[in-house]
Amino acid sequence: MTIPPNIRSTTPGAFAFAVGAQPSPGYRLRRVRGRGGFAEVWEAESPTGPPVALKFMPTSNTSTTARELRSVKSFQSMEHPYLVKTHDVWSVPGYLVVNMELAEATLLDLMHLYRDDLGQELEPATLCLYLWQIAEALDFLNDRRHVRDGRRVGFQHGDVKPNNILLFGDTAKLTDHGLASPMFGPSTPCARQGTREYAAPEVFLGTITDWSDQFSLAVTYYAIRTGAFPYPPPVQDMSLSSVRPFADVSGVTESERAPLRRALSVVPQHRFPNCCDFMSALLAALDLRVECVVGTGRLKVVRDAAPKSGPSAYRKIALPPLSQSGTFRRPSNP
């Protein structure tokens, strides 16, 4: 795997990554778990419990570091079962270190396990189970119940995609809140952000809305279901007069297309009121429903026509093991 040049800090005397290195007393690096455009994630032993994920962000990019710190401060106090928990944050020479709970894999890893190793598609019931949980997390974030600078705000995550959906057995959790935008009203100006293939059309034009995360969730669903995007690749320089083409959702069943087209509407207000409404429409289109297993708090997806005691359309998935290098495949599409 080629390491992006902006991952490693240029600060003199910066912390040196190596198996066994200790970025803080009691924390010992085990293996790389992922690399992105602005950060590197390692699995590490912890002094007080199970292994954790340590995210290293070069502090040479001051604007990114400041935004990440502000995001960590906003999200660290949030408690939700489908948001990845941040335990702590500190600095080492050249890097900001974010200590998070350690996942088994990402949703993208699971898709490639199915496609490459099993030669089949991820079952819609399993995908809907995971994305229902992410929809709950997004609706929690989007709701104006959070306090920022003494005002109640909602947050648009700003980078919903399969890589940022972490799997813990049959539980999915949303991570990477560094691009989250506080929302004081239904829309707000923002710099272009997130991953272009998943971004809502209004984001390309400098605005984020209460429905932008829903759009990205719909693209995520389609990408995992089909292995392709519902749009051609976005052009690099979109002007204010640019219009994204209508979504091509022909790769899924007829029943799935109507809720997808609505969630992918170019007019934000024409989308569903929230992300759970979108997932409810998809589940109904597939004759599925979400149930909570009594006494466990665990969710499952079942056939809507079956009695509650009937066979489940959801089955527990064996997540892919780590390779010798401790990394997962990160193909560019989706």
DAFEN-V939352 format. One record per pair of residues at least 24 apart in sequence whose ideal C-beta (glycine too) atoms are under 10 Angstrom apart, sorted by sequence separation. I is the first residue (numbers start at 1). J is the second residue. If there is no record, write none. Layout:
i = [I/I]
j = [J/J]
This chain:
i = [27/30/72/107/156/157/185/186/187/195/225/226/227/258/259/289/290/17/20/27/29/39/135/155/156/183/185/186/187/198/222/226/256/259/260/288/38/65/72/134/154/155/156/183/197/222/225/226/256/259/287/288/27/29/37/38/69/71/72/107/154/155/156/181/183/222/225/255/258/259/286/7/68/72/137/153/154/155/219/221/223/225/257/3/7/39/69/131/153/154/179/183/218/222/255/256/7/24/38/65/66/68/134/152/153/154/164/201/204/222/230/252/255/256/1/4/6/7/23/53/55/65/131/134/151/153/154/156/164/181/198/204/218/221/225/230/254/255/3/4/6/7/8/57/59/64/130/133/152/153/154/156/158/163/181/197/206/215/253/255/1/2/4/6/7/23/53/54/59/141/149/151/161/162/180/197/201/204/205/231/252/253/1/4/53/54/55/57/59/60/131/140/148/156/159/160/161/164/197/204/205/206/222/230/252/4/52/59/60/61/130/137/147/148/149/153/158/159/160/163/197/199/203/204/205/221/222/225/4/52/54/56/58/59/136/137/138/141/146/148/158/159/161/162/197/204/205/3/57/58/59/130/133/135/137/146/156/157/158/161/196/197/201/205/49/54/56/57/58/133/134/136/137/144/156/160/161/196/204/205/221/222/17/48/56/57/133/134/135/141/144/159/160/174/196/204/205/221/55/56/57/130/132/133/134/143/144/159/160/196/204/15/46/54/55/56/57/129/130/131/133/142/144/158/201/218/219/222/14/46/55/56/129/130/141/158/196/201/202/218/221/222/54/55/129/130/201/218/221/14/54/55/126/156/200/201/218/219/14/53/54/55/127/158/199/218/219/14/53/54/192/217/218/9/11/52/53/156/216/218/8/9/10/11/52/53/54/82/214/215/216/7/9/11/52/53/214/215/7/8/9/10/51/52/53/82/112/158/214/215/7/9/50/51/82/83/111/157/214/215/6/8/9/50/81/82/110/156/160/164/165/211/44/46/80/82/83/84/108/109/156/160/215/218/6/82/83/107/108/109/156/158/159/160/211/214/218/6/40/42/44/81/82/83/106/107/108/110/156/157/158/160/161/165/39/46/80/81/82/106/107/108/154/156/157/160/161/164/211/212/215/39/41/80/83/106/107/108/109/110/156/159/160/162/163/211/214/218/221/225/6/44/82/83/106/107/109/155/156/158/160/161/162/209/210/211/214/217/221/39/41/43/78/81/106/107/154/157/160/161/162/165/209/210/211/212/214/216/42/43/80/105/106/107/156/157/160/208/209/211/214/218/27/41/79/80/105/106/162/207/210/211/213/214/217/218/221/41/78/103/104/105/110/161/162/209/211/213/214/217/27/78/103/104/105/201/210/211/214/215/24/102/103/104/200/201/202/210/211/214/218/101/103/104/107/200/201/202/214/24/75/100/102/103/106/144/200/201/202/23/24/78/101/104/143/201/211/23/24/78/103/142/200/23/33/34/77/103/106/142/22/23/27/33/77/103/142/21/75/142/200/23/27/30/33/34/74/101/103/141/142/24/33/74/100/23/74/83/101/139/24/34/73/100/138/139/15/23/100/137/138/15/16/78/14/15/16/17/70/98/135/138/14/15/74/134/135/138/13/14/15/75/84/98/11/12/13/14/74/84/187/11/12/15/84/135/186/187/9/11/82/134/186/9/10/11/71/82/84/9/8/9/82/131/134/135/8/9/71/131/134/7/85/82/84/86/131/81/82/83/84/85/130/131/82/83/84/86/130/81/82/83/84/80/84/127/128/131/80/83/127/130/124/127/128/126/127/78/75/124/233/76/124/75/122/123/74/75/121/122/121/227/229/71/72/75/121/122/228/229/71/72/74/121/227/228/71/227/68/70/71/74/226/68/69/71/115/68/70/71/114/223/224/67/68/223/67/70/108/111/115/222/53/65/67/107/111/114/64/110/111/220/64/108/112/160/219/107/108/111/107/55/55/57/53/55/67/171/36/171/172/36/124/170/171/34/124/169/170/170/143/124/142/142/41/139/141/41/139/140/197/138/139/197/198/39/135/138/139/197/38/136/137/138/139/39/135/136/139/195/36/38/135/136/138/139/134/135/138/135/132/135/136/131/132/135/170/134/135/170/133/170/131/132/135/169/170/131/132/169/169/170/129/132/167/169/128/131/132/168/131/167/167/128/129/136/127/128/135/132/132/133/37/124/125/128/132/36/124/127/129/128/124/125/128/129/124/128/125/136/124/125/163/133/132/163/129/130/132/129/129/130/163/129/162/128/161/127/125/126/125/124/125/123/125/129/129/130/128/129/128/129/125/126/130/125/126/129/124/125/126/123/125/126/123/126/123/123/122/114/117/113/116/113/113/114/110/113/110/112/113/110/109/110/109/105/104/106/116/104/105/106/104/105/113/116/81/103/104/105/112/113/115/82/104/105/112/81/104/110/112/109/112/108/109/111/108/109/106/108/105/108/111/106/108/43/43/42/41/33/32/31/30/31/34/35/31/32/33/34/31/32/33/34/36/31/32/33/35/30/31/32/34/29/19/1/1/1/1/1]
j = [51/54/96/131/180/181/209/210/211/219/249/250/251/282/283/313/314/42/45/52/54/64/160/180/181/208/210/211/212/223/247/251/281/284/285/313/64/91/98/160/180/181/182/209/223/248/251/252/282/285/313/314/54/56/64/65/96/98/99/134/181/182/183/208/210/249/252/282/285/286/313/35/96/100/165/181/182/183/247/249/251/253/285/32/36/68/98/160/182/183/208/212/247/251/284/285/37/54/68/95/96/98/164/182/183/184/194/231/234/252/260/282/285/286/32/35/37/38/54/84/86/96/162/165/182/184/185/187/195/212/229/235/249/252/256/261/285/286/35/36/38/39/40/89/91/96/162/165/184/185/186/188/190/195/213/229/238/247/285/287/34/35/37/39/40/56/86/87/92/174/182/184/194/195/213/230/234/237/238/264/285/286/35/38/87/88/89/91/93/94/165/174/182/190/193/194/195/198/231/238/239/240/256/264/286/39/87/94/95/96/165/172/182/183/184/188/193/194/195/198/232/234/238/239/240/256/257/260/40/88/90/92/94/95/172/173/174/177/182/184/194/195/197/198/233/240/241/40/94/95/96/167/170/172/174/183/193/194/195/198/233/234/238/242/87/92/94/95/96/171/172/174/175/182/194/198/199/234/242/243/259/260/56/87/95/96/172/173/174/180/183/198/199/213/235/243/244/260/95/96/97/170/172/173/174/183/184/199/200/236/244/56/87/95/96/97/98/170/171/172/174/183/185/199/242/259/260/263/56/88/97/98/171/172/183/200/238/243/244/260/263/264/97/98/172/173/244/261/264/58/98/99/170/200/244/245/262/263/59/98/99/100/172/203/244/263/264/60/99/100/238/263/264/56/58/99/100/203/263/265/56/57/58/59/100/101/102/130/262/263/264/56/58/60/101/102/263/264/57/58/59/60/101/102/103/132/162/208/264/265/58/60/101/102/133/134/162/208/265/266/58/60/61/102/133/134/162/208/212/216/217/263/97/99/133/135/136/137/161/162/209/213/268/271/60/136/137/161/162/163/210/212/213/214/265/268/272/61/95/97/99/136/137/138/161/162/163/165/211/212/213/215/216/220/95/102/136/137/138/162/163/164/210/212/213/216/217/220/267/268/271/96/98/137/140/163/164/165/166/167/213/216/217/219/220/268/271/275/278/282/64/102/140/141/164/165/167/213/214/216/218/219/220/267/268/269/272/275/279/98/100/102/137/140/165/166/213/216/219/220/221/224/268/269/270/271/273/275/102/103/140/165/166/167/216/217/220/268/269/271/274/278/88/102/140/141/166/167/223/268/271/272/274/275/278/279/282/103/140/165/166/167/172/223/224/271/273/275/276/279/90/141/166/167/168/264/273/274/277/278/88/166/167/168/264/265/266/274/275/278/282/166/168/169/172/265/266/267/279/90/141/166/168/169/172/210/266/267/268/90/91/145/168/171/210/268/278/91/92/146/171/210/268/92/102/103/146/172/175/211/92/93/97/103/147/173/212/92/146/213/271/95/99/102/105/106/146/173/175/213/214/97/106/147/173/97/148/157/175/213/99/109/148/175/213/214/91/99/176/213/214/92/93/155/92/93/94/95/148/176/213/216/93/94/153/213/214/217/93/94/95/155/164/178/92/93/94/95/155/165/268/93/94/97/166/217/268/269/92/94/165/217/269/93/94/95/155/166/168/94/94/95/168/217/220/221/95/96/158/218/221/95/173/171/173/175/220/171/172/173/174/175/220/221/173/174/175/177/221/173/174/175/176/173/177/220/221/224/174/177/221/224/221/224/225/224/225/177/175/224/333/177/225/177/224/225/177/178/224/225/225/331/333/176/177/180/226/227/333/334/177/178/180/227/333/334/178/334/176/178/179/182/334/177/178/180/224/178/180/181/224/333/334/178/179/334/179/182/220/223/227/334/166/178/180/220/224/227/178/224/225/334/179/223/227/275/334/223/224/227/224/175/176/178/175/178/193/297/163/298/299/164/252/298/299/163/253/298/299/300/274/256/274/275/175/273/275/176/274/275/332/274/275/333/334/176/272/275/276/334/176/274/275/276/277/178/274/275/278/334/176/178/275/276/278/279/275/276/279/277/275/278/279/275/276/279/314/279/280/315/279/316/278/279/282/316/317/279/280/317/318/319/279/282/317/319/279/282/283/319/283/319/320/282/283/290/282/283/290/288/289/290/195/282/283/286/290/195/283/286/288/288/285/286/289/290/286/290/288/299/288/290/328/299/299/330/298/299/301/299/300/301/334/301/334/301/334/301/300/301/301/301/302/301/303/312/313/314/313/314/314/315/312/313/317/313/314/317/313/314/315/313/315/316/314/317/315/317/317/317/320/317/320/318/319/320/317/320/318/320/321/319/319/320/320/317/317/319/329/318/319/320/319/320/328/331/297/319/320/321/328/329/331/299/321/322/329/299/322/328/330/328/331/328/329/331/329/330/328/330/328/331/334/330/334/322/326/326/327/322/322/322/322/323/326/327/324/325/326/327/325/326/327/328/330/326/327/328/330/326/327/328/330/326/326/325/327/328/329/330]
